[in-house]
Amino acid sequence: METLYCLHCDKSYRVRPEDILLVQQNSPALEKKGEQYRFTVGCFFKTLTALKNERTR
């Protein structure tokens, strides 16, 4: 599990590496700062859900 800080939620979360990779491939808003990832535009989880729904179509 990786640590991710979502600026929209103002919280840190433990996230699966494959979810980070999926969002990283499709959004420039995900940055790695040291050991932690930061998602700076919108909500990481809303973006992740939209990408997963898009892949299942």
C-alpha positions as CSV (number, residue, x, y, z in Angstrom):
1,M,0.0,0.0,0.0
2,E,1.1,3.5,-0.8
3,T,0.4,6.8,1.1
4,L,-1.6,9.3,-0.9
5,Y,-2.7,12.8,0.2
6,C,-5.8,14.1,-1.5
7,L,-5.9,17.9,-1.5
8,H,-9.6,17.9,-2.2
9,C,-10.4,15.7,0.9
10,D,-7.6,17.2,2.9
11,K,-6.6,13.7,4.2
12,S,-4.0,11.1,3.7
13,Y,-5.0,7.6,2.7
14,R,-3.4,4.1,2.1
15,V,-4.0,3.3,-1.5
16,R,-3.3,0.2,-3.6
17,P,-0.3,0.6,-6.0
18,E,-2.4,-0.5,-9.0
19,D,-4.9,2.3,-8.3
20,I,-2.1,4.9,-8.2
21,L,-0.7,3.6,-11.4
22,L,-4.1,3.8,-13.2
23,V,-4.7,7.4,-12.1
24,Q,-1.0,8.3,-12.8
25,Q,-1.3,7.1,-16.4
26,N,-4.4,9.2,-17.0
27,S,-4.0,12.4,-14.9
28,P,-1.2,14.9,-14.5
29,A,-2.6,15.9,-11.1
30,L,-0.8,13.0,-9.3
31,E,2.7,13.8,-8.0
32,K,5.2,11.9,-5.9
33,K,6.7,14.0,-3.0
34,G,9.3,11.9,-1.2
35,E,7.5,8.7,0.0
36,Q,4.0,10.2,-0.4
37,Y,1.8,10.8,-3.5
38,R,-0.2,14.0,-3.7
39,F,-3.3,14.4,-5.8
40,T,-3.8,18.2,-6.5
41,V,-6.8,18.6,-8.8
42,G,-10.2,17.3,-7.8
43,C,-10.7,14.2,-5.7
44,F,-8.5,11.2,-6.2
45,F,-11.3,8.7,-5.5
46,K,-13.8,10.3,-7.9
47,T,-11.1,10.3,-10.6
48,L,-10.3,6.6,-9.8
49,T,-14.0,5.6,-9.9
50,A,-14.5,7.4,-13.2
51,L,-11.4,5.7,-14.8
52,K,-12.5,2.2,-13.5
53,N,-16.0,2.7,-14.9
54,E,-14.6,3.8,-18.2
55,R,-12.4,0.7,-18.4
56,T,-15.4,-1.6,-17.8
57,R,-17.4,-0.2,-20.8
